[in-house]
Amino acid sequence: MPPARTLAAVTTPRRSPSLAGAARLARRVAAGEPPLGRARRVGRMLRELAYTHPDAHCELDFTTPYELAVATVLSAQTTDVRVNEVTPTLFARYPTPADYAGADRGELEELIRPTGFYRNKAASLIGLGTAVVEKHDGVLPHTLDELVALPGIGRKTANVILGNAFDIPGITVDTHFGRLVRRWGWTAEDDPVKVEHAVGALVPRRDWTIVSHEVIFHGRRVCHARKPACGACTLAADCPSYGAGPTDPAQAAALVNGPSRSWLLQLAGVPDDVADGGGPVDDPVVVDAGSEDPVGATADVP
């Protein structure tokens, strides 16, 4: 069932995008968009994101904060789906940080091999378990500074844990998030910490975690890296990159994917039988399960 719209959303029709309008907006963004204008534009995009992706959530399966920490470490350079295939057996075999600290490395590597880069990840999980046991009495801490001091936990992973396991707002800046907010003209920064701070200044703190999920959902389902579905995008009227992908609704519809495809096309005013889904998916590339770890394989660094 689609979410209820606010009075403003019901009475204010969605504006139609145009290539000329996008070009003007792109010039304004490049020249230095006035802060008030940017705040208003981002505010409209935030409302559209919330309405477009009411199902946005953390797609890693977990039941405890420590399980989420483990799953997030494993998620580097692979998909959440692949991680969720591995973690039930892993969590049953190693239910506590002490179990990871005392794990046989070879056995652990074999269990997590399908996620790729299993040697680096096994070392991180053993180090993480050891540090949590020795420095935190076996309990995962819940502050950013303490989390990023742990092996295998960088700022991105820490914000995932804080926001989804401890309900402490955090902005998760991964490759996709950074790409999208730059494409949308929210910031021109490339450094993940600077991106986090720039977006944090535009988004109410209480919404940091859910907005992270909504942005990532939009990137995976609509705003793909190589060929965004511009003609089926609810953010198009406020996007300076409108036209980077096909603007024809039928062509764009073919790129929209995910379980909410019918809803996304309904919002865009495109019949969901106009084209089959199966467009590009922007999850990280799944590495060969047997591949060895290159230096720097894990994506999240403190």
Buried (B, 14 or more C-beta within 10 A) or exposed (E): EEEEEEEEBEEEEBEEBBEEBBEEBBEBBEEEBEEEEBEEBBBBBBBBBBBBBBEBEBBBBBEEBBBBBBBBBBBBBBBBEBBBEBBEEBBEEBEBBBBBBEBEEEEBBEBBBBBBBBBBBBBBBBBBBBBBBEEEEBEBBBEBEBBBBBBBBBBBBBBBBBBBBBEBBBBBBBBBBBBBBBBBBBBEBEEBEBBBBBBBEBBEEEBBBBBBBBBBBBBBBBBBBEBBBBBBBBBBBBBBBBBBBBBEBEBBBBBBBBEBBEBBBEBBEBEBEBBEBEBBEBBBEBBEEEBEBEEEBBBBEB
